[in-house]
Amino acid sequence: MDEELTKQQEFYDRGWRTELEAGKEQRGNLRTNLDFLKETNLLKPNDRILEIGCGIGSIVFELSGQGYDITGTDISGEAIAYGLKKYGDIKLQVQPAEILQFEDETFDVVLSFDLFEHIARVDRHVSEVCRVLRKDGFYLLQTPNKYSNMIFETLYHKSLKWRRAHPSLHTPGQLRQRLSRNGFETQFVKMNPVNEFTLSKLRKKLGPFSGIFKHINFRRLPLALQTNLYVVARKMQNPTLTCGEWIPHT
C-alpha cells in the first residue's frame, strides 16, 4: 500500500480498536442493509459475491449462512481479526477498497455499505469494482446522502471535522454521474432506515426529538431527502472508461 492508504489503515484500525473495546460491533444499519439485498432480489445461488468494507463481517456471516459464496474485505486488520474470531469459518481478508487483490471479472455481485463516503480516491475504487465484476454484474451499495448528512453532522459536531472520515459524500446526482463515468448504469431504491439501531443513534444526538423519525415514511420522501442512498449499479456492457483505469479524485 502507498503512504496514503497506510495512514487510512492506521486511522481505521484505531477507530475499530476503540469501538470494539467499548463493545460496539456494528457501525452500519445491518437490518436495513439486509432488507435492501432481499428487496433487490439480485443475489443468485451460484453467484460469487464480494463485500468491500465489511467491518467485522456480519453481512458475510449472514449470507454465508444462507449458502452464498461470499468474501469480505476491509482495510482494518483490527476489524478482520475480530470478525474471524467471532464468526469462525468465513472468508475475510485485509484489503483496501482502492486496490483489490482479485483477478478481472471474478465476481457476479459486489456489495458495500457505509464505505463509499470514506474513500478519498473514490474513482479508483469504483474502477476496481468494475474491473473485478463479470459482464452485467451488479454493484449494490449504500452511502449517506450528502444533502442530509452534511447538515446533520455539522450541527452535531459544531464543526467540519466529520470531513476527515467522510471525504466523499455524494448527492444523488453526483453519485449517478460518478458511477456512470466509471462504467455503471444506476437505479436508486428508497428504504426505510428507521429501526432500533437508527433510533438509538438519534437518541444520543437529538435526545427526545429523535422520536419524530418514527413517524416519517422515508419511502414517500423525494430522493434528495433520503438519509441514505441505496443503489443498484449495473456494469455496462461497453463502458466509455475501461475498467481498471481511473480518473483522479476531484
Secondary structure, DSSP 8 states (H G I E B T S, - for coil): --HHHHHHHHHHHHHHHHHHHTT----S-HHHHHHHHHHHT---TT-EEEEES-TTTHHHHHHHHTT-EEEEEES-HHHHHHHHHHH-SSEEEE--TTS--S-TT-EEEEEEES-GGG-SSHHHHHHHHHHHEEEEEEEEEEEEBHHHHHHHHHHHHTSSGGGGT-TT-B-HHHHHHHHHHTTEEEEEE-----SHHHHHHHHHHHGGGGGGGGG--GGGS-GGG-SEEEEEEEE-SS-SS-TT------
